Amino acid sequence: MDGARPLNADAVGLGLRRALLGPLRSAAAGDFDFLELAPENWIGVGGRYGEALRELSARHPLVCHGLSLSLGGTAPLDETFLIRVRRFLDQHQVRCYSEHLSYCSDDGHLYDLLPIPFTEEAVHHVAARIRRTQDIVGRRIAIENTSTYAHPHQEMSEIDFTNAVLAEADCDLLLDVNNVYVNAINHRYDASAFLAALPGERIAYIHVAGHYDEAEDLKIDTHGAPVKDAVWALLGEAYRRFGARPTLLERDFNFPPYAELVAELDTVRAVLREHAPTQARQAHG
């Protein structure tokens, strides 16, 4: 990642959404430290949106979080797209490129993130696609643990599958704390035990988001609501265990007034100050 601007361990960020362009461009210094965007939504964009992106990327570090690579799919990787991604990452000095540990295409795009079978065969398949992706984009990528509502086939647990992919692919992890909480409720496992089993040295950054309570035993990952107290608590636990990591507040729709998003970012900072060891805040970056 030569030329990419580093993120401090205690950096907090927001998603770069077109609905937020106005507030983000006029934001006060210190409201946020970095921005995250989906490259699919910005590659090749010109006009006023392209101008806004150039302005924001000149002022703030960027990370990229992909939507359509379909690492768990069976169709060939879109290597032409990945070449375009690499150019975009280099152009905007992007610190990190991440994708989902899922699949989203078959004969065409399925417009959803679907679960991968937790099998040895799937570990080898996904890890090979991640390694090829890293070769093309010229840097390590991070994969995100995703929320799921059913498992197509399980020879191993989610944590064992995730760790096996990370090790075989030799890639980083985008730790989504909300997804850990949602899956722990939906699939009845211990969220703290899941965190404890993760390789903390691979965590590139963290996502925190809101979800919808469909029922006591069913949570839906929406990114359209404020972060809930139980997820804030789990974020604090992650900081205590792993130290500070750059943290991104995800909000994809149902946007509140910008001041409310800044208040949630302030909550991230407060949780970090309370739970992350001082030496970890200073050492990681």
C-alpha positions in Angstrom: 0.0 0.0 0.0 2.8 2.4 -0.9 1.5 6.0 -0.7 -1.7 5.1 1.2 -2.3 7.3 4.2 -2.2 5.3 7.5 -5.1 5.3 9.9 -4.5 5.9 13.6 -5.6 3.1 15.8 -8.3 5.3 17.4 -9.6 6.7 14.0 -13.4 6.7 13.5 -15.1 6.8 10.2 -18.3 7.1 8.2 -19.6 5.6 5.0 -19.3 7.8 2.0 -22.9 7.8 0.7 -24.3 10.2 -1.9 -27.1 11.2 0.4 -24.4 12.5 2.9 -22.2 14.3 0.4 -23.3 17.7 1.5 -22.7 17.2 5.3 -19.5 15.3 4.6 -18.0 18.1 2.4 -18.9 20.8 5.0 -18.0 18.7 8.1 -16.1 20.3 10.9 -12.6 19.2 11.5 -12.6 16.2 13.9 -16.1 15.0 13.1 -14.6 11.9 11.5 -11.2 10.6 10.6 -11.7 8.5 7.5 -14.4 7.6 4.9 -15.4 4.2 3.5 -16.9 3.6 0.1 -17.9 0.8 -2.2 -15.7 1.1 -5.2 -18.5 -0.3 -7.5 -20.4 2.8 -6.8 -17.6 5.3 -7.6 -15.2 3.8 -10.2 -15.6 5.9 -13.4 -18.0 8.4 -11.8 -17.6 11.9 -13.2 -19.5 15.2 -13.0 -20.3 16.7 -9.6 -20.1 13.3 -7.8 -16.6 12.7 -9.2 -15.6 16.2 -8.1 -17.0 15.6 -4.7 -15.0 12.3 -4.4 -11.8 14.0 -5.5 -12.3 16.7 -2.9 -13.0 14.3 -0.1 -10.2 11.9 -0.9 -7.8 14.7 -1.0 -8.8 15.7 2.6 -9.6 12.4 4.2 -8.1 8.9 4.1 -10.3 6.3 2.3 -11.0 2.6 2.8 -12.9 0.6 0.3 -15.5 -2.0 1.1 -16.6 -4.1 -1.9 -20.1 -5.4 -2.6 -19.9 -7.6 -5.7 -16.8 -9.7 -5.8 -18.6 -12.9 -4.7 -15.6 -14.5 -3.1 -17.7 -17.6 -2.2 -19.2 -17.9 -5.7 -18.4 -20.5 -8.4 -18.3 -18.1 -11.4 -14.8 -17.0 -12.3 -13.5 -13.9 -10.5 -14.1 -10.7 -12.5 -10.5 -10.0 -13.0 -11.2 -7.0 -15.4 -13.1 -5.4 -12.5 -10.3 -6.1 -10.1 -7.8 -4.4 -12.4 -10.1 -1.3 -12.3 -10.3 -1.6 -8.5 -6.5 -1.6 -8.3 -6.3 1.6 -10.4 -9.0 3.2 -8.1 -7.2 2.2 -4.9 -3.9 3.6 -6.2 -5.5 6.8 -7.5 -7.1 7.6 -4.2 -4.3 6.2 -2.0 -6.8 3.8 -0.4 -5.6 2.3 2.9 -7.6 -1.0 2.8 -9.8 -2.9 0.4 -12.2 -5.3 2.0 -14.9 -7.7 0.9 -17.5 -10.0 2.4 -17.0 -13.7 3.3 -20.1 -14.6 1.2 -21.3 -14.9 -2.3 -23.6 -12.8 -4.3 -23.7 -14.1 -7.9 -24.6 -17.2 -9.9 -25.6 -16.7 -13.5 -26.0 -13.1 -12.6 -26.0 -10.8 -9.6 -28.3 -12.0 -6.8 -28.4 -8.6 -5.0 -27.8 -10.2 -1.6 -25.0 -11.6 0.5 -25.5 -15.3 0.8 -23.9 -17.8 3.2 -21.0 -20.1 2.2 -21.2 -23.7 3.3 -18.8 -24.2 6.2 -16.8 -27.1 4.6 -13.1 -27.8 4.0 -13.8 -27.7 0.3 -15.3 -24.2 0.6 -12.3 -23.1 2.7 -9.9 -24.0 -0.1 -12.1 -22.5 -2.8 -12.6 -19.2 -1.0 -9.0 -18.9 0.1 -7.7 -19.5 -3.5 -10.0 -16.7 -4.8 -8.8 -14.3 -2.0 -5.2 -15.0 -2.9 -5.9 -14.4 -6.6 -7.7 -11.1 -5.6 -4.7 -10.0 -3.6 -2.3 -10.8 -6.5 -4.4 -8.6 -8.8 -5.0 -5.6 -6.5 -1.4 -5.8 -5.3 -2.1 -5.7 -1.6 -3.6 -7.8 1.2 -7.3 -7.5 1.5 -9.6 -7.9 4.5 -12.6 -10.1 4.6 -15.7 -9.3 6.7 -17.6 -11.8 8.8 -21.1 -11.6 7.5 -24.6 -11.8 9.1 -26.5 -15.0 8.2 -30.0 -16.4 8.8 -29.5 -20.0 7.6 -26.5 -22.3 7.0 -26.6 -24.3 3.8 -24.2 -26.9 5.1 -22.0 -27.1 8.2 -19.0 -29.4 8.7 -17.5 -26.9 11.1 -18.5 -23.9 13.1 -18.5 -20.3 11.8 -15.5 -19.3 13.8 -13.5 -22.4 12.6 -14.4 -21.7 9.0 -13.5 -18.0 9.3 -10.2 -18.7 10.9 -9.3 -21.4 8.4 -10.0 -19.0 5.5 -7.9 -16.3 7.1 -5.0 -18.6 7.6 -5.0 -20.3 4.2 -5.6 -17.1 2.3 -3.2 -15.1 4.5 -5.5 -12.1 4.5 -6.8 -9.6 7.0 -10.1 -9.5 8.9 -12.7 -6.7 8.8 -14.4 -7.4 12.2 -18.1 -6.5 12.1 -19.1 -6.5 15.7 -22.8 -6.1 14.9 -22.7 -9.2 12.7 -21.1 -11.2 15.5 -23.9 -10.1 17.8 -26.7 -10.8 15.2 -25.3 -14.2 14.4 -24.8 -15.1 18.0 -28.5 -14.5 18.7 -29.7 -16.1 15.4 -27.6 -19.2 15.6 -27.4 -19.4 19.4 -23.7 -19.2 20.1 -21.6 -17.2 22.5 -20.5 -13.8 21.0 -17.7 -13.4 23.6 -16.3 -16.9 22.7 -16.4 -16.0 19.0 -14.3 -12.9 19.7 -11.9 -14.7 21.9 -11.1 -17.2 19.1 -10.3 -14.6 16.5 -6.7 -13.8 15.5 -6.5 -10.2 16.7 -3.3 -9.5 14.8 -5.3 -9.8 11.5 -8.0 -7.2 12.4 -7.5 -4.3 9.9 -10.5 -2.4 11.2 -13.9 -2.7 12.7 -17.5 -2.2 11.6 -20.3 -1.2 14.1 -23.9 -0.8 13.0 -27.5 -1.0 14.0 -29.9 -3.9 13.4 -33.6 -4.6 13.6 -35.2 -6.8 16.3 -37.5 -9.0 14.4 -38.0 -11.2 17.5 -36.2 -12.0 20.7 -34.3 -14.8 18.9 -34.1 -13.2 15.4 -32.1 -10.1 14.6 -31.8 -8.6 11.1 -28.7 -6.7 10.1 -30.0 -3.5 8.4 -27.5 -0.7 8.8 -30.5 1.6 9.0 -30.8 2.3 12.7 -28.8 3.5 15.6 -26.3 1.1 17.3 -27.9 -0.8 20.1 -26.6 -1.0 23.7 -25.7 -4.7 23.4 -23.5 -4.0 20.3 -21.8 -1.1 22.1 -21.0 -3.5 24.9 -19.6 -6.0 22.5 -17.5 -3.3 20.8 -16.0 -2.5 24.2 -15.2 -6.1 24.7 -13.4 -6.2 21.3 -11.3 -3.2 22.3 -10.4 -4.7 25.7 -9.4 -7.9 24.0 -7.6 -6.6 20.9 -6.8 -3.0 21.6 -7.9 0.0 19.5 -8.6 -0.5 15.9 -10.0 2.0 13.3 -13.8 1.8 13.6 -16.4 2.6 10.9 -20.0 3.5 11.8 -22.1 1.9 9.1 -25.4 3.6 8.0 -26.7 2.8 4.6 -30.2 4.3 4.6 -32.8 6.0 6.9 -30.2 8.7 7.6 -30.8 10.8 10.7 -29.6 14.4 10.9 -25.9 14.5 10.4 -25.4 15.7 14.0 -26.8 12.4 15.2 -24.3 10.4 13.2 -21.5 12.6 14.7 -22.9 11.8 18.2 -22.7 8.1 17.4 -19.1 8.6 16.4 -18.5 10.3 19.7 -19.9 7.2 21.4 -17.4 5.1 19.5 -14.6 7.3 20.9 -16.0 7.1 24.4 -16.2 3.3 24.2 -12.6 3.2 22.9 -11.3 5.5 25.7 -13.0 3.4 28.3 -12.0 0.0 27.1 -8.9 0.1 24.9 -5.6 -0.1 26.8 -3.6 3.1 26.4 -0.6 1.2 25.1 -2.7 -0.5 22.5 -4.1 2.9 21.3 -0.5 4.1 20.8 1.0 1.0 19.3 -1.4 0.1 16.6 -1.7 2.2 13.5 
